[in-house]
Amino acid sequence: MRYEEAWIWQDRITTCANALGYTVWNLRYDGKSCSFALELEQTLGDEQISALCAHMPLPTDYDGVGGHGSRFTIYGNLP
């Protein structure tokens, strides 16, 4: 994924999180692994985690709780 595409995906990820009622604390792209690290300002419950992962525009895994809220890895390495 090119960095220009990463900016577009960051906007889509932020829009998705905001549409579900969550606030993004930190979102960064790792070019080496072609993935995004997302941390929310909220700590989510199991149902909220499942809903967020299902609504994300790219495959998403829950990584646990970080310093501010729930953390996720979003994979941008699409064919």
Backbone atoms as SQL, in Angstrom:
CREATE TABLE atoms (id INTEGER PRIMARY KEY, chain TEXT, resi INTEGER, resn TEXT, atom TEXT, x REAL, y REAL, z REAL);
INSERT INTO atoms VALUES
  (1, 'A', 1, 'MET', 'N', 0.848, -1.168, 0.000),
  (2, 'A', 1, 'MET', 'CA', 0.000, 0.000, 0.000),
  (3, 'A', 1, 'MET', 'C', 0.900, 1.240, 0.000),
  (4, 'A', 2, 'ARG', 'N', 0.612, 2.147, -0.892),
  (5, 'A', 2, 'ARG', 'CA', 1.364, 3.398, -0.944),
  (6, 'A', 2, 'ARG', 'C', 0.877, 4.326, 0.172),
  (7, 'A', 3, 'TYR', 'N', 1.741, 5.260, 0.552),
  (8, 'A', 3, 'TYR', 'CA', 1.378, 6.179, 1.630),
  (9, 'A', 3, 'TYR', 'C', 0.173, 7.040, 1.261),
  (10, 'A', 4, 'GLU', 'N', 0.016, 7.359, -0.039),
  (11, 'A', 4, 'GLU', 'CA', -1.157, 8.130, -0.455),
  (12, 'A', 4, 'GLU', 'C', -2.440, 7.362, -0.164),
  (13, 'A', 5, 'GLU', 'N', -2.398, 6.041, -0.402),
  (14, 'A', 5, 'GLU', 'CA', -3.553, 5.207, -0.096),
  (15, 'A', 5, 'GLU', 'C', -3.770, 5.106, 1.410),
  (16, 'A', 6, 'ALA', 'N', -2.684, 5.090, 2.159),
  (17, 'A', 6, 'ALA', 'CA', -2.789, 4.989, 3.621),
  (18, 'A', 6, 'ALA', 'C', -3.579, 6.157, 4.186),
  (19, 'A', 7, 'TRP', 'N', -3.384, 7.364, 3.662),
  (20, 'A', 7, 'TRP', 'CA', -4.131, 8.535, 4.138),
  (21, 'A', 7, 'TRP', 'C', -5.620, 8.356, 3.896),
  (22, 'A', 8, 'ILE', 'N', -5.959, 7.830, 2.720),
  (23, 'A', 8, 'ILE', 'CA', -7.376, 7.597, 2.400),
  (24, 'A', 8, 'ILE', 'C', -7.969, 6.584, 3.367),
  (25, 'A', 9, 'TRP', 'N', -7.243, 5.481, 3.611),
  (26, 'A', 9, 'TRP', 'CA', -7.744, 4.456, 4.533),
  (27, 'A', 9, 'TRP', 'C', -7.839, 4.986, 5.962),
  (28, 'A', 10, 'GLN', 'N', -6.894, 5.835, 6.366),
  (29, 'A', 10, 'GLN', 'CA', -6.986, 6.426, 7.710),
  (30, 'A', 10, 'GLN', 'C', -8.265, 7.233, 7.849),
  (31, 'A', 11, 'ASP', 'N', -8.632, 7.974, 6.826),
  (32, 'A', 11, 'ASP', 'CA', -9.891, 8.726, 6.865),
  (33, 'A', 11, 'ASP', 'C', -11.090, 7.790, 6.966),
  (34, 'A', 12, 'ARG', 'N', -11.063, 6.700, 6.216),
  (35, 'A', 12, 'ARG', 'CA', -12.175, 5.741, 6.255),
  (36, 'A', 12, 'ARG', 'C', -12.282, 5.059, 7.614),
  (37, 'A', 13, 'ILE', 'N', -11.155, 4.714, 8.196),
  (38, 'A', 13, 'ILE', 'CA', -11.146, 4.073, 9.516),
  (39, 'A', 13, 'ILE', 'C', -11.684, 5.035, 10.568),
  (40, 'A', 14, 'THR', 'N', -11.213, 6.273, 10.539),
  (41, 'A', 14, 'THR', 'CA', -11.690, 7.286, 11.489),
  (42, 'A', 14, 'THR', 'C', -13.184, 7.522, 11.332),
  (43, 'A', 15, 'THR', 'N', -13.644, 7.623, 10.098),
  (44, 'A', 15, 'THR', 'CA', -15.065, 7.840, 9.829),
  (45, 'A', 15, 'THR', 'C', -15.899, 6.689, 10.373),
  (46, 'A', 16, 'CYS', 'N', -15.435, 5.473, 10.190),
  (47, 'A', 16, 'CYS', 'CA', -16.151, 4.299, 10.688),
  (48, 'A', 16, 'CYS', 'C', -16.230, 4.319, 12.217),
  (49, 'A', 17, 'ALA', 'N', -15.115, 4.565, 12.879),
  (50, 'A', 17, 'ALA', 'CA', -15.101, 4.613, 14.348),
  (51, 'A', 17, 'ALA', 'C', -16.026, 5.717, 14.855),
  (52, 'A', 18, 'ASN', 'N', -15.966, 6.883, 14.234),
  (53, 'A', 18, 'ASN', 'CA', -16.826, 8.002, 14.639),
  (54, 'A', 18, 'ASN', 'C', -18.304, 7.691, 14.411),
  (55, 'A', 19, 'ALA', 'N', -18.621, 7.028, 13.296),
  (56, 'A', 19, 'ALA', 'CA', -20.013, 6.690, 12.993),
  (57, 'A', 19, 'ALA', 'C', -20.593, 5.726, 14.029),
  (58, 'A', 20, 'LEU', 'N', -19.732, 4.908, 14.635),
  (59, 'A', 20, 'LEU', 'CA', -20.181, 3.994, 15.682),
  (60, 'A', 20, 'LEU', 'C', -20.206, 4.654, 17.054),
  (61, 'A', 21, 'GLY', 'N', -19.817, 5.916, 17.116),
  (62, 'A', 21, 'GLY', 'CA', -19.881, 6.673, 18.365),
  (63, 'A', 21, 'GLY', 'C', -18.605, 6.677, 19.176),
  (64, 'A', 22, 'TYR', 'N', -17.477, 6.283, 18.578),
  (65, 'A', 22, 'TYR', 'CA', -16.209, 6.218, 19.297),
  (66, 'A', 22, 'TYR', 'C', -15.275, 7.327, 18.846),
  (67, 'A', 23, 'THR', 'N', -14.352, 7.672, 19.719),
  (68, 'A', 23, 'THR', 'CA', -13.365, 8.701, 19.422),
  (69, 'A', 23, 'THR', 'C', -11.997, 8.046, 19.299),
  (70, 'A', 24, 'VAL', 'N', -11.291, 8.377, 18.225),
  (71, 'A', 24, 'VAL', 'CA', -9.962, 7.827, 17.978),
  (72, 'A', 24, 'VAL', 'C', -8.940, 8.570, 18.829),
  (73, 'A', 25, 'TRP', 'N', -8.194, 7.831, 19.641),
  (74, 'A', 25, 'TRP', 'CA', -7.112, 8.425, 20.414),
  (75, 'A', 25, 'TRP', 'C', -5.853, 8.509, 19.550),
  (76, 'A', 26, 'ASN', 'N', -5.550, 7.401, 18.872),
  (77, 'A', 26, 'ASN', 'CA', -4.347, 7.356, 18.047),
  (78, 'A', 26, 'ASN', 'C', -4.597, 6.398, 16.887),
  (79, 'A', 27, 'LEU', 'N', -4.136, 6.801, 15.703),
  (80, 'A', 27, 'LEU', 'CA', -4.214, 5.953, 14.519),
  (81, 'A', 27, 'LEU', 'C', -2.958, 6.192, 13.711),
  (82, 'A', 28, 'ARG', 'N', -2.185, 5.137, 13.513),
  (83, 'A', 28, 'ARG', 'CA', -0.943, 5.295, 12.753),
  (84, 'A', 28, 'ARG', 'C', -0.767, 4.115, 11.798),
  (85, 'A', 29, 'TYR', 'N', -0.087, 4.407, 10.717),
  (86, 'A', 29, 'TYR', 'CA', 0.164, 3.413, 9.680),
  (87, 'A', 29, 'TYR', 'C', 1.588, 2.908, 9.784),
  (88, 'A', 30, 'ASP', 'N', 1.764, 1.592, 9.691),
  (89, 'A', 30, 'ASP', 'CA', 3.081, 0.976, 9.678),
  (90, 'A', 30, 'ASP', 'C', 3.321, 0.423, 8.279),
  (91, 'A', 31, 'GLY', 'N', 4.156, 1.108, 7.507),
  (92, 'A', 31, 'GLY', 'CA', 4.421, 0.717, 6.137),
  (93, 'A', 31, 'GLY', 'C', 5.083, -0.636, 6.002),
  (94, 'A', 32, 'LYS', 'N', 5.869, -1.027, 7.000),
  (95, 'A', 32, 'LYS', 'CA', 6.580, -2.307, 6.958),
  (96, 'A', 32, 'LYS', 'C', 5.603, -3.484, 6.996),
  (97, 'A', 33, 'SER', 'N', 4.601, -3.396, 7.856),
  (98, 'A', 33, 'SER', 'CA', 3.630, -4.490, 7.978),
  (99, 'A', 33, 'SER', 'C', 2.336, -4.211, 7.215),
  (100, 'A', 34, 'CYS', 'N', 2.252, -3.048, 6.586),
  (101, 'A', 34, 'CYS', 'CA', 1.033, -2.643, 5.857),
  (102, 'A', 34, 'CYS', 'C', -0.201, -2.745, 6.755),
  (103, 'A', 35, 'SER', 'N', -0.068, -2.265, 7.976),
  (104, 'A', 35, 'SER', 'CA', -1.201, -2.309, 8.903),
  (105, 'A', 35, 'SER', 'C', -1.330, -0.981, 9.637),
  (106, 'A', 36, 'PHE', 'N', -2.492, -0.796, 10.230),
  (107, 'A', 36, 'PHE', 'CA', -2.782, 0.393, 11.023),
  (108, 'A', 36, 'PHE', 'C', -2.942, -0.024, 12.480),
  (109, 'A', 37, 'ALA', 'N', -2.433, 0.792, 13.385),
  (110, 'A', 37, 'ALA', 'CA', -2.645, 0.600, 14.820),
  (111, 'A', 37, 'ALA', 'C', -3.660, 1.647, 15.255),
  (112, 'A', 38, 'LEU', 'N', -4.778, 1.184, 15.787),
  (113, 'A', 38, 'LEU', 'CA', -5.863, 2.064, 16.223),
  (114, 'A', 38, 'LEU', 'C', -6.051, 1.914, 17.722),
  (115, 'A', 39, 'GLU', 'N', -6.107, 3.033, 18.428),
  (116, 'A', 39, 'GLU', 'CA', -6.497, 3.028, 19.837),
  (117, 'A', 39, 'GLU', 'C', -7.606, 4.043, 20.010),
  (118, 'A', 40, 'LEU', 'N', -8.666, 3.599, 20.658),
  (119, 'A', 40, 'LEU', 'CA', -9.806, 4.466, 20.925),
  (120, 'A', 40, 'LEU', 'C', -9.655, 5.141, 22.281),
  (121, 'A', 41, 'GLU', 'N', -10.466, 6.142, 22.516),
  (122, 'A', 41, 'GLU', 'CA', -10.498, 6.775, 23.842),
  (123, 'A', 41, 'GLU', 'C', -11.363, 5.986, 24.809),
  (124, 'A', 42, 'GLN', 'N', -12.128, 5.035, 24.306),
  (125, 'A', 42, 'GLN', 'CA', -13.030, 4.233, 25.124),
  (126, 'A', 42, 'GLN', 'C', -12.532, 2.794, 25.204),
  (127, 'A', 43, 'THR', 'N', -12.895, 2.136, 26.300),
  (128, 'A', 43, 'THR', 'CA', -12.671, 0.703, 26.430),
  (129, 'A', 43, 'THR', 'C', -13.996, 0.023, 26.104),
  (130, 'A', 44, 'LEU', 'N', -13.972, -0.849, 25.108),
  (131, 'A', 44, 'LEU', 'CA', -15.202, -1.452, 24.612),
  (132, 'A', 44, 'LEU', 'C', -15.460, -2.809, 25.237),
  (133, 'A', 45, 'GLY', 'N', -16.734, -3.165, 25.282),
  (134, 'A', 45, 'GLY', 'CA', -17.141, -4.502, 25.712),
  (135, 'A', 45, 'GLY', 'C', -17.101, -5.455, 24.528),
  (136, 'A', 46, 'ASP', 'N', -17.343, -6.726, 24.794),
  (137, 'A', 46, 'ASP', 'CA', -17.237, -7.757, 23.755),
  (138, 'A', 46, 'ASP', 'C', -18.138, -7.497, 22.557),
  (139, 'A', 47, 'GLU', 'N', -19.389, -7.132, 22.785),
  (140, 'A', 47, 'GLU', 'CA', -20.313, -6.884, 21.677),
  (141, 'A', 47, 'GLU', 'C', -19.884, -5.669, 20.865),
  (142, 'A', 48, 'GLN', 'N', -19.399, -4.627, 21.541),
  (143, 'A', 48, 'GLN', 'CA', -18.930, -3.430, 20.848),
  (144, 'A', 48, 'GLN', 'C', -17.687, -3.736, 20.008),
  (145, 'A', 49, 'ILE', 'N', -16.808, -4.568, 20.545),
  (146, 'A', 49, 'ILE', 'CA', -15.592, -4.959, 19.811),
  (147, 'A', 49, 'ILE', 'C', -15.977, -5.708, 18.537),
  (148, 'A', 50, 'SER', 'N', -16.885, -6.660, 18.660),
  (149, 'A', 50, 'SER', 'CA', -17.331, -7.430, 17.498),
  (150, 'A', 50, 'SER', 'C', -17.967, -6.532, 16.453),
  (151, 'A', 51, 'ALA', 'N', -18.792, -5.593, 16.892),
  (152, 'A', 51, 'ALA', 'CA', -19.455, -4.677, 15.958),
  (153, 'A', 51, 'ALA', 'C', -18.445, -3.789, 15.249),
  (154, 'A', 52, 'LEU', 'N', -17.480, -3.259, 15.984),
  (155, 'A', 52, 'LEU', 'CA', -16.476, -2.397, 15.364),
  (156, 'A', 52, 'LEU', 'C', -15.662, -3.185, 14.342),
  (157, 'A', 53, 'CYS', 'N', -15.221, -4.375, 14.695),
  (158, 'A', 53, 'CYS', 'CA', -14.437, -5.194, 13.762),
  (159, 'A', 53, 'CYS', 'C', -15.243, -5.521, 12.506),
  (160, 'A', 54, 'ALA', 'N', -16.529, -5.787, 12.663),
  (161, 'A', 54, 'ALA', 'CA', -17.381, -6.136, 11.528),
  (162, 'A', 54, 'ALA', 'C', -17.630, -4.945, 10.610),
  (163, 'A', 55, 'HIS', 'N', -17.630, -3.745, 11.155),
  (164, 'A', 55, 'HIS', 'CA', -17.925, -2.552, 10.356),
  (165, 'A', 55, 'HIS', 'C', -16.698, -1.889, 9.742),
  (166, 'A', 56, 'MET', 'N', -15.518, -2.259, 10.184),
  (167, 'A', 56, 'MET', 'CA', -14.310, -1.643, 9.634),
  (168, 'A', 56, 'MET', 'C', -14.169, -1.984, 8.149),
  (169, 'A', 57, 'PRO', 'N', -13.633, -1.054, 7.353),
  (170, 'A', 57, 'PRO', 'CA', -13.517, -1.285, 5.915),
  (171, 'A', 57, 'PRO', 'C', -12.399, -2.263, 5.525),
  (172, 'A', 58, 'LEU', 'N', -11.545, -2.628, 6.464),
  (173, 'A', 58, 'LEU', 'CA', -10.454, -3.583, 6.241),
  (174, 'A', 58, 'LEU', 'C', -10.478, -4.609, 7.368),
  (175, 'A', 59, 'PRO', 'N', -9.883, -5.796, 7.160),
  (176, 'A', 59, 'PRO', 'CA', -9.843, -6.798, 8.233),
  (177, 'A', 59, 'PRO', 'C', -9.222, -6.228, 9.513),
  (178, 'A', 60, 'THR', 'N', -9.878, -6.510, 10.640),
  (179, 'A', 60, 'THR', 'CA', -9.508, -5.900, 11.915),
  (180, 'A', 60, 'THR', 'C', -9.447, -6.946, 13.024),
  (181, 'A', 61, 'ASP', 'N', -8.407, -6.859, 13.854),
  (182, 'A', 61, 'ASP', 'CA', -8.265, -7.718, 15.036),
  (183, 'A', 61, 'ASP', 'C', -8.214, -6.852, 16.287),
  (184, 'A', 62, 'TYR', 'N', -8.817, -7.354, 17.348),
  (185, 'A', 62, 'TYR', 'CA', -8.765, -6.698, 18.655),
  (186, 'A', 62, 'TYR', 'C', -7.450, -7.060, 19.338),
  (187, 'A', 63, 'ASP', 'N', -6.751, -6.062, 19.890),
  (188, 'A', 63, 'ASP', 'CA', -5.444, -6.281, 20.525),
  (189, 'A', 63, 'ASP', 'C', -5.443, -6.100, 22.033),
  (190, 'A', 64, 'GLY', 'N', -6.584, -5.785, 22.612),
  (191, 'A', 64, 'GLY', 'CA', -6.634, -5.586, 24.058),
  (192, 'A', 64, 'GLY', 'C', -6.809, -4.119, 24.412),
  (193, 'A', 65, 'VAL', 'N', -6.514, -3.813, 25.663),
  (194, 'A', 65, 'VAL', 'CA', -6.691, -2.450, 26.160),
  (195, 'A', 65, 'VAL', 'C', -5.328, -1.778, 26.253),
  (196, 'A', 66, 'GLY', 'N', -5.245, -0.576, 25.711),
  (197, 'A', 66, 'GLY', 'CA', -4.009, 0.203, 25.764),
  (198, 'A', 66, 'GLY', 'C', -4.066, 1.222, 26.889),
  (199, 'A', 67, 'GLY', 'N', -3.291, 2.258, 26.774),
  (200, 'A', 67, 'GLY', 'CA', -3.219, 3.286, 27.802),
  (201, 'A', 67, 'GLY', 'C', -4.451, 4.165, 27.894),
  (202, 'A', 68, 'HIS', 'N', -5.239, 4.224, 26.812),
  (203, 'A', 68, 'HIS', 'CA', -6.418, 5.089, 26.799),
  (204, 'A', 68, 'HIS', 'C', -7.715, 4.342, 26.538),
  (205, 'A', 69, 'GLY', 'N', -7.646, 3.247, 25.819),
  (206, 'A', 69, 'GLY', 'CA', -8.860, 2.502, 25.483),
  (207, 'A', 69, 'GLY', 'C', -8.525, 1.266, 24.684),
  (208, 'A', 70, 'SER', 'N', -9.525, 0.728, 24.014),
  (209, 'A', 70, 'SER', 'CA', -9.355, -0.495, 23.238),
  (210, 'A', 70, 'SER', 'C', -8.421, -0.270, 22.056),
  (211, 'A', 71, 'ARG', 'N', -7.599, -1.295, 21.790),
  (212, 'A', 71, 'ARG', 'CA', -6.627, -1.222, 20.691),
  (213, 'A', 71, 'ARG', 'C', -6.949, -2.273, 19.639),
  (214, 'A', 72, 'PHE', 'N', -6.692, -1.923, 18.383),
  (215, 'A', 72, 'PHE', 'CA', -6.978, -2.800, 17.257),
  (216, 'A', 72, 'PHE', 'C', -5.844, -2.735, 16.245),
  (217, 'A', 73, 'THR', 'N', -5.673, -3.817, 15.499),
  (218, 'A', 73, 'THR', 'CA', -4.797, -3.819, 14.336),
  (219, 'A', 73, 'THR', 'C', -5.694, -3.967, 13.119),
  (220, 'A', 74, 'ILE', 'N', -5.494, -3.095, 12.159),
  (221, 'A', 74, 'ILE', 'CA', -6.285, -3.096, 10.928),
  (222, 'A', 74, 'ILE', 'C', -5.323, -3.372, 9.787),
  (223, 'A', 75, 'TYR', 'N', -5.603, -4.432, 9.033),
  (224, 'A', 75, 'TYR', 'CA', -4.672, -4.895, 8.007),
  (225, 'A', 75, 'TYR', 'C', -4.973, -4.271, 6.658),
  (226, 'A', 76, 'GLY', 'N', -3.979, -3.569, 6.125),
  (227, 'A', 76, 'GLY', 'CA', -4.143, -2.879, 4.859),
  (228, 'A', 76, 'GLY', 'C', -3.478, -3.587, 3.705),
  (229, 'A', 77, 'ASN', 'N', -2.956, -4.780, 3.925),
  (230, 'A', 77, 'ASN', 'CA', -2.234, -5.505, 2.893),
  (231, 'A', 77, 'ASN', 'C', -3.227, -6.293, 2.052),
  (232, 'A', 78, 'LEU', 'N', -3.911, -5.579, 1.164),
  (233, 'A', 78, 'LEU', 'CA', -4.911, -6.218, 0.314),
  (234, 'A', 78, 'LEU', 'C', -4.302, -6.613, -1.019),
  (235, 'A', 79, 'PRO', 'N', -4.840, -7.675, -1.634),
  (236, 'A', 79, 'PRO', 'CA', -4.299, -8.097, -2.939),
  (237, 'A', 79, 'PRO', 'C', -4.537, -7.053, -4.012);
